[in-house]
Amino acid sequence: MKRSDDEDKQYCDRSTRMFKGNDAWYFMTRGGNTVGPFRDELEASTQLEVYIRLVNSGLLPFSHELSKEAILVRNAG
């Protein structure tokens, strides 16, 4: 659901970014990188939210390499 104060922001269905594989959960970044593994869907969802907040705050640009993303996302939780 889109909030009224987010009219100029692009809406993304975060549930399509998460997936399960090899008995672990992962999420995909806009850059096409896979971040994970996470123990369960809740942990993946939480870390995806952390990742999105870091990107939106400018602390984690889209162009970071996967290893840097994974380290920052894991340490932020």
Backbone bond lengths (Angstrom), bond angles and torsions (degrees), N, CA, C in turn:
res aa  C-N    CA-C-N  psi(-1)  N-CA   C-N-CA  omega(-1)  CA-C   N-CA-C  phi
1 M - - - 1.442 - - 1.526 108.92 -
2 K 1.303 115.34 136.90 1.458 121.30 -178.72 1.520 109.85 -94.01
3 R 1.324 116.40 133.60 1.459 120.61 177.57 1.520 109.33 -82.32
4 S 1.321 117.00 152.65 1.463 120.57 -178.18 1.519 112.70 -64.83
5 D 1.336 118.31 -28.82 1.456 120.32 179.97 1.530 112.24 -83.05
6 D 1.333 117.64 -0.11 1.462 122.39 179.05 1.525 112.16 -106.57
7 E 1.317 117.68 23.65 1.459 120.52 -173.76 1.521 113.42 -57.91
8 D 1.319 119.20 -35.25 1.451 120.85 -177.82 1.525 112.44 -92.03
9 K 1.316 118.32 -0.49 1.461 121.58 178.60 1.522 109.35 -94.94
10 Q 1.325 115.32 146.47 1.456 120.26 179.81 1.519 109.48 -77.01
11 Y 1.317 116.38 132.76 1.460 121.96 179.62 1.521 109.86 -87.74
12 C 1.319 117.09 136.78 1.456 122.06 178.67 1.517 108.79 -130.92
13 D 1.316 116.93 129.26 1.456 121.62 175.54 1.517 107.84 -77.76
14 R 1.326 116.80 101.58 1.460 121.39 -173.68 1.522 112.28 -65.42
15 S 1.335 117.22 -24.64 1.457 118.66 -179.27 1.524 111.66 -65.72
16 T 1.319 118.30 -24.04 1.463 120.04 178.14 1.522 111.55 -79.84
17 R 1.304 117.99 -11.44 1.468 121.54 178.03 1.516 112.36 -84.59
18 M 1.319 118.44 -18.15 1.463 121.17 -176.27 1.521 110.34 -100.95
19 F 1.327 115.31 145.71 1.458 119.40 177.25 1.525 109.55 -153.78
20 K 1.326 114.89 160.50 1.462 121.18 179.23 1.520 108.79 -110.48
21 G 1.326 116.39 135.48 1.455 121.98 176.69 1.510 109.86 -156.32
22 N 1.324 116.50 139.97 1.468 121.55 179.82 1.525 112.05 54.83
23 D 1.321 117.06 42.36 1.473 123.48 178.37 1.527 114.19 60.58
24 A 1.322 117.25 26.33 1.468 121.94 176.73 1.522 108.42 -142.26
25 W 1.323 116.06 163.19 1.463 122.04 179.56 1.519 110.35 -106.67
26 Y 1.329 115.75 148.46 1.466 124.13 -178.11 1.520 108.27 -140.75
27 F 1.351 115.64 164.65 1.462 119.13 167.55 1.517 109.18 -136.32
28 M 1.323 114.37 155.89 1.460 121.82 179.99 1.523 109.01 -103.17
29 T 1.329 116.13 139.80 1.462 120.95 174.93 1.520 108.75 -89.00
30 R 1.328 117.36 167.22 1.469 120.68 175.83 1.518 111.23 -60.07
31 G 1.321 116.21 -29.20 1.457 120.74 179.10 1.517 113.27 -76.55
32 G 1.329 117.46 -2.13 1.449 121.77 178.38 1.515 114.76 88.45
33 N 1.332 117.41 8.53 1.461 121.05 178.27 1.526 110.40 -84.57
34 T 1.313 115.96 148.86 1.455 122.69 176.73 1.520 108.40 -101.08
35 V 1.337 116.89 130.49 1.463 122.43 179.35 1.527 107.92 -118.11
36 G 1.303 116.96 132.26 1.441 122.75 -179.68 1.512 108.80 151.36
37 P 1.250 120.70 -169.18 1.471 128.34 7.44 1.528 112.38 -84.35
38 F 1.330 114.14 156.27 1.457 122.28 175.75 1.520 108.24 -122.30
39 R 1.328 116.78 151.85 1.472 121.97 -175.37 1.514 113.44 -61.93
40 D 1.339 115.86 -40.27 1.455 119.04 -175.68 1.527 110.13 -150.10
41 E 1.321 115.55 176.06 1.460 121.14 -177.47 1.526 112.04 -63.48
42 L 1.316 117.41 -37.38 1.461 121.00 179.25 1.524 111.17 -62.17
43 E 1.335 117.57 -45.12 1.464 120.33 178.99 1.529 110.91 -64.02
44 A 1.329 117.33 -41.55 1.470 121.04 178.34 1.521 110.44 -62.69
45 S 1.322 116.88 -43.30 1.461 121.43 179.36 1.526 111.51 -63.63
46 T 1.319 116.37 -42.83 1.461 121.30 178.74 1.522 111.01 -63.02
47 Q 1.326 116.71 -45.20 1.460 120.71 -179.52 1.523 112.03 -69.60
48 L 1.325 117.39 -31.32 1.463 120.34 174.34 1.523 109.71 -64.14
49 E 1.305 116.94 -42.30 1.468 121.34 177.64 1.523 110.77 -62.50
50 V 1.322 117.41 -42.24 1.472 121.67 176.86 1.522 109.80 -60.98
51 Y 1.327 116.12 -46.30 1.459 121.37 179.65 1.539 110.91 -58.26
52 I 1.327 116.45 -46.92 1.467 120.97 -179.06 1.525 110.67 -62.79
53 R 1.322 117.60 -41.33 1.471 120.92 177.92 1.532 111.47 -64.25
54 L 1.335 116.85 -39.60 1.467 120.06 177.52 1.528 111.10 -63.86
55 V 1.309 117.02 -44.42 1.467 120.69 178.98 1.525 110.23 -64.14
56 N 1.333 117.47 -46.59 1.467 121.08 -179.05 1.521 112.70 -63.90
57 S 1.325 117.20 -28.21 1.464 120.59 179.78 1.530 111.94 -83.73
58 G 1.329 116.46 -8.90 1.455 120.34 -179.54 1.518 113.48 87.57
59 L 1.323 117.06 2.29 1.462 120.95 -179.30 1.529 112.81 -80.22
60 L 1.331 116.91 -17.64 1.455 121.42 -178.61 1.524 109.32 -138.54
61 P 1.313 117.82 92.39 1.471 120.11 -179.46 1.518 111.17 -64.17
62 F 1.336 116.01 155.41 1.458 121.95 -179.87 1.525 111.85 -59.56
63 S 1.315 118.73 -26.25 1.451 121.68 -170.41 1.523 114.62 -85.39
64 H 1.339 118.58 1.50 1.467 120.32 179.75 1.516 110.99 -62.29
65 E 1.315 115.92 149.37 1.449 121.45 176.08 1.520 109.57 -70.20
66 L 1.316 116.37 155.91 1.459 121.37 -177.44 1.523 112.33 -55.97
67 S 1.315 117.78 -43.90 1.459 119.33 -177.40 1.521 111.43 -61.71
68 K 1.325 117.51 -38.52 1.459 120.13 177.95 1.525 110.27 -68.66
69 E 1.345 117.69 -39.83 1.467 120.92 178.44 1.514 109.74 -61.18
70 A 1.315 116.68 -48.79 1.456 120.73 -176.43 1.526 111.13 -61.05
71 I 1.320 117.47 -41.24 1.451 121.04 179.78 1.519 110.45 -65.29
72 L 1.324 117.25 -46.71 1.459 120.44 -179.51 1.508 112.14 -65.35
73 V 1.329 118.07 -42.45 1.454 120.81 -178.87 1.516 110.42 -66.81
74 R 1.327 118.22 -43.11 1.465 121.56 -179.77 1.525 111.11 -65.46
75 N 1.331 118.35 -39.59 1.460 121.07 -177.77 1.512 112.79 -77.58
76 A 1.321 117.96 -18.81 1.454 120.90 -178.30 1.514 111.45 -79.65
77 G 1.326 118.66 -19.14 1.463 122.50 -174.84 1.478 115.25 -82.90
